[in-house]
Amino acid sequence: MSPTSPPPAPTPATEAPGARRRPRFFRAPLRAGALGLALALGLTACGTATEDKAGDKPKTRVFKADNGEIEIPADPKRVVATGYAVPALIEADAALVGISTWKRGLDLMTDKDLARYEKVPKVAGETAAETNYEAIAKARPDLIVIGVPTPVLADIDVKRLESVAPVVAIGPTQPDAWRTLSRRQSDAAGRLDHFEEAKEAYEKRAGELRKKYAKVLDGRQFGHVGAYSEAGKGTFQREFSRSWGTNIAEDIGVTYYGEVKKKTGGSGDVSENPSIEQLPESLGEADVVTYTVQPDGEPAAAVQYVLDSPLWKELPAVRDGLTVPLRYTEAATYPSALRTLDALDKALQPLLDR
């Protein structure tokens, strides 16, 4: 299960060779046969809440999820997480017994979280074809947290999962919604205290950087070139406020000007893909231009395509040497966003030195 392209964001299109992968949503595989369903049903009694040692049923509560109001354990002991719920619940130290793979976020994990990610059994992969319903049933979860957007639920056999354990769908909307998304996921897993600690640490660090860069950021308009476009196809991605590459920078005082010409929902409300010929019109008023780079600091092919354009070199911000590469723009939890803040600090330092 994987990445996002927000509110009910449209399913990402197939990328051309060399293009950076737009975050993909989890999609369900073909419906399993009767044998698989029987297995899931047969394990239901093991996977759902059972009586505790005192003979009383575990306490439950009603949780408001994307798929309705669901009765879940008040203190889940065996949790399966998919998609965006994976990093959130690993960092919250939830009682995980199965997860989907989350390759796009490995560079953002601490050594401790990465070790746990590798240790927890994988019950699904990056695509629907790699989803293993039988493995989920065998994990005997008492809660399943699906981190995908609401439209994608139609592709998932939710009823089959519900035969194993309560299912709460808590999926992404817009890129900056990871703040509320990760909070809800942590809450469902009974780990809200860990979430609040991580949030506090992030806000403290963001406040420090806001003070550090206040003078150089005040009055300056920023523009951003994102990496979710098809390299060499004659377009580029312009990201506005609250998008992937901009939302964390905004927490320290960066101002991204403009807005999309036509809002289409989800990420289409905060980013667009105009033709490369519109680069001067789109970013000509920017005092500073930031652009997404990969964890190793190198631009993806879609971004390099823009940097190689003669039109890029004519932008006022580029001529003035006011371009800033940003790493870790895909952070979707407070702990991972701390790495983004550290990267921002290094990237913006030259503005103080001018």
N, C-alpha and C positions, 0 to 999 in steps of 0.2 A: 504494500500500500504505500502511497507516496504523495509527494508534494502537491502544491496547489496553484491554482489560477483562480482566484476569488469570485464574489458572492454568487450565488449560484454561478460560479465562474464557468465560462464555456470550456469544454474539453479541449486541451491543447491540440493543435494540429500537428501533423507529422513534420518533424524538422528535416531540413535539407542537410546533407552531409556537412559537417563542420559547424553547424549551428549549435548553440548552447541549448541543452534540453530545458524546455519549459517544464516546471513542476507538473508531474502527472498525478491524476487522481487514481485512487484504487477503483478497479473495475472488477466485477464479479466474473468468475469463469462460467462455463456452461453448467447448467444444472446437473447435479450428480444423480446417479441412478438410484434405484430403490434400495440397493444394498448399502450404499453410503448413507442414505437417509436413515435406514434401520439402525446403522451403527451409531449415528448421532443420537437417535431417539433412545437407543439402548443405554447410552451413557448419560442421559439426561439426569437420572437420579443421582449420579455421582457428581455431576458438574454443578447442579444448582444447590442452593442453601439447604443444609440438613440440620437436624437437631444438634445442639451443642452438648457438652459433657453432662450438663445438669438435666438434660432431657427437654430443654426449652428450645424453641426455634430461634435462630439468630435474629437480632433486631433488623428491621428493614426501614426504608424511607422512600418517599416518592421523589424522583429526580426529573426535572424538566429537561428533556433532550430534544434534538432536532426531529426525532421520530415519535414525539409525544411524551406524556408523563409516565415514567417507568418506575415500577417498584424494584429497588435494588438493595443489596445488603448495606447496612449502615457502616460496616467495617469489612470491606471485601478482603478475602484471604487468598484468592487465586484469580488473578486478572489477566485477560488477554487484551492486547492493545494493537491497533493497526494505524497506519498513516501518521498523521500529525500527533496522535496520542503517544506514539512510540518515544520520541525524545522527551516529551513532557513528563511521562510517567517513569521513565528511566531516571531522569533528574530528580523527580519527587520521591524516589526510592519506594515506589509502589510494589505490591506483592505480585510481580509479574511471573506468569508461568508460560507465556507464549507471546511472541510479537511478530509483526511483519518486518521484512528488511527495510532499511532506511539509509540507503547508500549515499544519498545526497547530503545527509547531515553528519557524516562521519568526521569530516574535517573540523566540525564545530564542537565535537565532544571532548571532554576532558579525558585523561588517561583512565580514570576510575570509571566514568560512564561508558567509555568505549569497551572496557573490559567486561562490564556487565552486559552491554549490548551483545557482545560476542558469546557470552555464556548462556543467555536466555534462549530457549529453543525457538526456532523460526517456524511459524505456522502459516506463513504466507510470504510471498516475494514482492517484487516491485510491480508486478502486473497481475491481472486477474487469473491468468493461466497458471500462475504459481501459487494460487490460494489453495490451501489444503483443509477442507472442511473436516475431514476425519481427524487430522492432527489437532484441530481446535477442540474437537470433542474429547479426544484422548487426553488433552491437557487438563480436563475436568475443571474449567473455570467457574467461578461463582459470579463473574461479571465480565462482559465483553464490551470494550470501548472502541468504537469505530470512528476514526478521525478522517472522515471524508465529507465533502459537501453534500447537501441534501439531494440534489438531482441525481447523484451517482447511486444513491440508495436503491433506486429502481433497478439497478443492474446487480444488486446483491440479494442473495437468498436469505433475507433477514429472518423469515419464519423458521428456516432450518437452524439458524444460529440461536434463535429464541427457544428452540427445543432443547438446547444445551444449557443456556444460562441467560439471565436478563441482558438485553442489548441496549446500550445507549449510543446513539450517533451524535457526535459532537464535531462537526466539520467546519472548515474554513469558509470565510465569506470574502472580505477584502484583504489584501496583503498585510495591513497593519492590525488586523483583528486577532493576531496570534496572542495578544495580551489577554483578552477575554476568553479566547479559545483554550489556552493552556490552563487558565484558572478553572474553567468548568471541568476540564478533563481531570485535573488534580483533585477537585472537589468530589467528583464521582468516585474516584479511587480512594477517597478518605485521606488524602495527603495535602489538604489545604494549608496546613502549617508550614510545610516545606516550600510551597509556592510563595507564601507571604515573605518568607526569609529571602528567597531569591529575588523577588520584586524589590524589596527594600535595598538590597545590595546594588541592584541595577540603578535604581533611582538615585542612590547616593553618588555613584560614579558619574551618572549623567549630569547631576547637579554640579559636580566638580568641573567637568568639561564645559558646561554652560558658562560658568564664571571665567574659566581660562580663556575661552574664545569669544567672549561677549563683544569686545571692541572690534575685532576683525570681521565678525559676522554681521554686526549691526548695519543695516542699510544695504547690504549686498544681496542681489538676486542670484539664486543658483538655478541651474538646469541640470538634468541628469540623463545620461544615455544608458539604457539597460541592455541586458544580454539576451532577452527573449524575442529574437527575431531571426529570420532565415538569412544566414550569411550569403552575400552575393546576389540576393534576390531583388535588390533595388530599394529596400526599405531599411529603416532603423527604428529602434524602440526609444521613444521619449517617455520618461517616467515623471509624473507630477507628484504633488503632495500625497502622502499616505501609501505610496507604492513600495515595492520590494527594496529598491535601492535608496529610498528617501526617508522612510518613516523613522528609522532609528537616528539618522542624522538630525531630523527635526527635533528630537528630544534634547539635543544639546544646543539648539538655537539656529540651525540652518533653515533658511527660508527658500522654498522652491516655488517659483512663480508659474502662473498660467494654469490651464486646465484642458482636458480633452475637448475636442470639437464636438464629439457626439458620444454621449455615455451609452454603453451597451450592457452594463451590468457587470458585477464582479470586478476583475482586474481591468476590464474595459472602462471603468469609471475613473481610473487613476493612471492609465497608460494608453498609448496609441502607437501605431506603426505607420507613420507617413513615409512617403517616398524620400529617397536620399536627396533629391533635388530641393526638398523643403527644409533641409538642415539649416540654412541661413535664416529663414523665416521663423523656424521653431526655436532656435537657440541664440539668435542674434542679439537678444537683449540681456542675455545672461552675463553677469559680472564674473561668475565662476562656473565652470562646468565640471561636474563629477561624472564618473563612469564606472560601471561594474567591472571588476576583474575577478579572476578565480583565486582560490586560496593561496596558490603559489605566486600570486601577483601578476600573472600574465593575462591579457585580455582573451576572452573566448573569440572564436572566429567572427561571430556576429558583431562584436564590438570592434575588433581589429579592422573589419570592413569599413566602419565609420572613420576610424583613426587614419586610415590610408586614403580617404577621400580628399581631393583637393579642396572641396567645400569646407571640410573640417578645419583645414589650415587657415582658412580665411575668417573664421569666427573671431570676433573681438577678444573673447576670453582666451582663446588659444594663442592669438598673437601676443597677448599680454602675459603669457605663461601662467595663466590661472586655470589650470586643469588639475583635477585631483582624482586619482584612482581609488576606488573603495572596495575593500575585501569583506567577505563574510556578510554579504547583503541578504542572504537567505535565512538568517537566524529567525527562529520561530518560537523561542522560549527565552525567559529572562537570563538564565545562565549562559546560553549561547550568544545572546545579544551583548553580554559583557565583553565577549571577544570582539564583537563588532565595534563597540565603543573604544576598545584599546586600539583597534585598527584605524578608526577615525582619528584618534588622537595623533597617531603617527602621520597619517595622511594630511592632516590640516596644519601640522607644525610649521611647514614652510610659509604659511600665511602670516604667522607671527614673526618670522625672520625677515620678511620683506621690508 
